[in-house]
Amino acid sequence: MKHITVTITARKNYYPDFHNYVNYFTYKIDTYDHVFILEKTKHNMGQIRDIMEKNVITIEYNKTALDAARLISEKDVSFLVIMKDNSPVGVLSESDFVKRLAANDKKASSVIISEIMSSKFRWVEPETEIEDAIQKMLNNNIRRLIILDDNKLVGVITQTDLTEFLRDKLLVDKTIKNIQKN
């Protein structure tokens, strides 16, 4: 019997520094009397570094809420990481604008970001297992995690990123099951 390891990736390579999902979708194909048997050999979702967004949109803490709103609109994102001296000090989401700016009838051009940002943000390291990051997001009822490596901002992960990853994983697993049936 001959063993061949095959790596299947379901996600498109949108970024030049894309990491392959080698640990996620590894299957063994056995050939025996010209019959192919496909068997899953490893079930590991991998690490956050494999699916995190590395191009993080940031803004300095001393800018105005109007500057932040324009950046969010221009970059078509739902939140910004607030920086001070090259370190993250908070996050600012669309809901922060609603709760702390619009609901209080404040003028965006006269409010400094540090007055409306969320300074209690959650983070993980790039080596964090995807399952652990999902659990952290669920436990804290949050939609985004900042990725820090040696206290430096290296990425973010959102519910959308995780949903896309899990969808791709389910599609590949279903495809493999269909192949196994035939």
Secondary structure, DSSP 8 states (H G I E B T S, - for coil): -EEEEEE---S---STT----TTTSEEEEEEETTEEEEEE------BGGGT-B----EEETTSBHHHHHHHHHHHT-SEEEEEETTEEEEEEEHHHHIIIIITTT--GGGSBHHHHSB----EE-TTSBHHHHHHHHHHHT-SEEEEEETTEEEEEEEHHHHHHHHHHHHHHHHHHHHHHH-
